[in-house]
Every structure is written in structure tokens, then in C-alpha cells.
Amino acid sequence: MHGSDFKLDKLDLRILRILQENSKITNLDLSKKIGLSPAPTLERVKKLETSNIITSYHAEVNHQLVGLNVKTFVLVSLAWQKENALDNFISKVKNIDEITECYIITGEADFLMKIVCKDIPTYEHLLFKTLSQIEEIERLKTLMTLSTIKDSKVLPFGNE
């Protein structure tokens, strides 16, 4: 069953919003917040899970408290003339743990990567010893973050 097979109503959207804000909420507390008894609330959550609308639950970790103090965004231009450039680049990126997100984009570059690591020397090492060795990359442009203004995990649907 795919998400599109099943129509979300207002209660489903409220459940999704609440679970994004706190996935550890008990079924009892969730049921009170949405005004439904516990059994049908649990049934709705299970249906959201089996339809892949809810794909997983995660602990949000404070990156600075675990010693990951550098977050950068890197614009990547691919050397398209290389054979299998896209597939090779993608498989190499998937094996670099510090790259936590990677998107194909439009505009002045081909990809936008989010990189999280310990400190500037670690980032420099990653840049010169790992990323620069990926022959499918033609050009890199690093955008260093200074501080975080907003980092929401709550998707903007069902705003009341």
C-alpha cells in the first residue's frame, strides 16, 4: 500500500504533526490530544505506518554535544563528460558518512550536499583527501554555516 492509496483526513494530519514534534508521545496522550479513544488512535497510527506515510522514528541528536561542530553545505558541479559520471558520483557519496544529505538541484550547480563533521581540520581533510579524489566532481563550492536560525523536522501540512 502506498501513501496515495489512502486519503488523509484532518485527524491523520494532526497525528502526523504531533508525532513529528514528539515521536515518543504515548498512545494515550496522543489520543487525548486528538480527541479520539486510544484503540482507534493506535489503529490510525498503524495505518499511517503501513501506508509508508510514516517511514520511521528517529532520535534527534544535538550535534554539538556529541562533538560535531562543523556543518557545511557544498555545491557540486559534475564532470558530465566522464563515463557513468552520475552513477559513480552517487555511489561514492552514499559511502561518505559525513555527507548527511545530498540533493540533485537546478541552478549554478548540479548537487547540494550537507556535511557534518567534528572540526575545521576534519572538514579540510574530508575536502582534500576524500572529496577531491572523486574524479566525477568538476567543481566544489563550500558554504560554511555559522549558526542555526531554524532547523525544523515538522513538515508544513495541515496548518490550522
C-alpha positions in Angstrom: 0.0 0.0 0.0 1.4 3.4 -0.9 0.5 6.8 0.7 -1.6 7.7 -2.3 -3.9 4.7 -1.8 -5.3 6.2 1.3 -6.9 9.6 1.9 -5.6 11.6 4.9 -8.2 13.4 6.9 -7.8 16.2 9.5 -7.2 13.8 12.3 -4.5 12.0 10.4 -2.8 15.3 9.7 -3.0 16.2 13.4 -1.5 12.8 14.4 1.4 13.3 11.9 2.1 16.8 13.2 2.1 15.7 16.9 4.3 12.7 16.1 6.8 14.9 14.2 7.0 17.2 17.2 7.4 14.2 19.7 7.5 10.7 18.4 7.8 9.3 22.0 4.3 10.5 23.0 2.2 7.7 24.4 -0.8 6.5 22.5 -2.9 7.5 25.5 -1.6 11.1 25.4 -1.9 11.2 21.6 -5.5 10.1 21.8 -6.3 12.8 24.4 -4.7 15.5 22.1 -6.7 14.5 19.1 -9.9 13.7 21.0 -10.3 10.1 20.0 -10.2 7.0 22.2 -6.9 5.0 22.4 -7.9 2.0 20.2 -8.9 3.9 17.1 -5.9 6.3 17.6 -3.5 3.3 17.6 -5.3 1.9 14.5 -4.8 5.2 12.7 -1.1 5.4 13.6 -0.6 1.8 12.4 -2.4 2.6 9.1 0.0 5.6 8.7 2.9 3.3 9.2 1.8 0.5 6.9 0.9 3.0 4.1 4.5 4.4 4.4 3.3 7.9 5.2 5.3 7.4 8.5 8.5 5.8 7.3 10.5 5.7 10.6 11.1 7.3 14.0 14.3 8.9 15.0 16.1 10.4 18.0 17.2 14.0 17.2 20.8 14.3 18.5 22.4 17.6 19.4 25.3 17.6 17.0 27.4 20.0 19.1 27.1 18.0 22.3 28.4 14.9 20.5 31.4 16.9 19.1 30.2 17.6 15.6 30.8 21.3 15.4 31.1 22.0 11.7 28.2 22.0 9.3 28.7 23.0 5.7 26.7 22.9 2.5 28.7 22.1 -0.6 27.7 23.0 -4.2 29.0 20.3 -6.5 29.3 20.6 -10.3 29.7 17.2 -12.0 32.2 16.4 -14.8 29.4 15.1 -17.0 31.9 14.1 -19.8 33.2 11.2 -17.6 31.6 7.9 -18.3 28.8 7.0 -15.9 29.6 10.2 -14.0 26.2 10.4 -12.2 26.0 6.8 -11.1 29.7 6.7 -10.0 29.3 10.0 -8.1 26.1 8.8 -6.3 27.6 5.5 -5.2 30.7 7.3 -3.8 28.6 9.9 -1.9 26.5 7.2 -0.3 29.7 5.7 1.3 30.8 9.0 2.9 29.1 9.2 6.4 29.8 12.9 6.9 27.6 13.7 3.9 24.2 13.5 5.7 22.1 14.9 2.8 22.6 15.2 -0.9 20.2 16.6 -3.5 20.2 17.0 -7.3 19.4 20.7 -7.8 18.9 23.2 -10.5 20.8 26.5 -10.8 24.5 27.1 -10.5 25.5 23.6 -9.5 24.3 20.0 -10.0 24.2 18.9 -6.4 23.8 20.3 -2.9 25.4 18.3 -0.1 25.1 18.8 3.6 28.2 17.8 5.5 28.6 17.4 9.3 31.9 16.8 10.9 34.0 17.4 14.1 36.0 20.5 13.3 37.7 22.5 10.5 40.8 20.2 10.2 38.4 17.2 9.8 36.5 19.1 7.1 39.7 20.1 5.4 40.9 16.5 5.4 37.5 15.4 4.0 37.7 18.0 1.3 41.2 17.4 0.2 41.6 13.7 0.8 38.1 12.3 0.1 36.0 14.7 -2.0 38.8 15.9 -4.2 39.6 12.3 -5.1 36.2 11.8 -6.6 37.1 12.3 -10.3 33.4 12.8 -11.3 33.5 16.2 -9.4 34.4 19.1 -11.6 34.0 21.9 -9.1 33.1 22.3 -5.4 32.0 25.4 -3.5 31.8 25.3 0.3 29.2 27.3 2.2 30.2 27.3 5.8 27.4 27.7 8.4 27.9 30.0 11.3 24.8 29.4 13.4 21.4 27.8 13.0 18.3 30.0 12.8 15.8 27.3 12.1 16.0 23.5 11.7 12.5 22.1 11.8 11.6 18.5 11.2 7.9 19.3 11.1 6.5 19.3 7.6 4.2 22.2 6.8 0.9 20.4 6.0 -2.4 20.7 7.7 -1.6 24.1 9.3 -4.7 25.3 11.1 
